[in-house]
Amino acid sequence: LKIIRLHLIMKKLPLILSICALLVAVAACVLSLTGREKKTATATTGETEGAPAGAIVYFDFDRVLDEYDLANDERNKLQTKMQNVEQELKRKQNRIERDQKAFQDKMNKGILTTSIANEQYQKLQQQAAAFQEEAARKQQEMAEEQQVMMNLLTDAVKTFVDSYNEEKGYDMIFAYQMQLNMPYPLVTATSALDITDEIIAGLNAEYAKNKETK
């Protein structure tokens, strides 16, 4: 009866490994904010016409994330790290599945005693549980790294814009971002008040300069 019970329970074990597929799905969501196809950079160094000191101007934060070299470098680093995590988890998943299949084959052939079958079954359960915990931990780590990356980019843009406006003297600079459905998206405005190109060009020039000094 114990052998029959083990045989039936083992049929359920592959369901435990679904955590790997879950991690892959979540990983795709984690990168969705910054994983959009990179657009062709259009930033220029020209001055914005029709936006005198004291004006209220704006920039497209989505474009900044797409065309800011620091954002692309950080995104590539995160994607590489996530791919490595996915590959490592896949290797471990395959190893557990092989062990399960080998155990199941022995069970079907009746070449295991009840005590040995119980021992091996408990070991497989522990392996599957450890795999679940590791996958969940890696999922959380990747989500945290994505948030840290976004904080880094946001701080870099804010710091640059503050410095940029010391020279420009605008009364207000605001960013709009359709991807995150910000509560007050830009509905309409004259293109003369759009400083996106200047922001991107300035950010990339500053980033290139900082890379050279490192």
Number of C-alpha atoms within 10 A of each C-alpha: 7 11 17 10 9 16 17 11 11 19 11 9 16 14 10 13 18 12 20 21 14 13 21 18 11 16 21 13 13 20 17 11 14 21 16 11 7 12 10 8 15 11 19 14 12 9 10 17 11 12 17 15 14 11 15 15 23 20 21 19 21 19 18 25 24 21 22 24 19 19 21 16 11 17 20 14 12 17 19 12 13 21 14 12 18 19 12 11 22 14 12 15 21 12 13 19 17 12 15 21 14 12 19 18 12 13 19 12 9 12 11 15 11 15 11 11 21 15 11 16 20 12 12 19 16 12 17 23 14 12 20 19 13 15 22 15 13 18 22 15 13 21 17 13 13 21 13 12 17 18 12 15 18 15 12 15 20 12 12 15 16 12 11 16 14 9 9 14 14 16 12 12 17 12 18 18 17 13 11 10 9 11 9 10 12 15 6 6 10 8 14 13 18 21 20 23 22 18 24 27 21 20 23 19 15 12 15 13 11 10 9 7 6 5
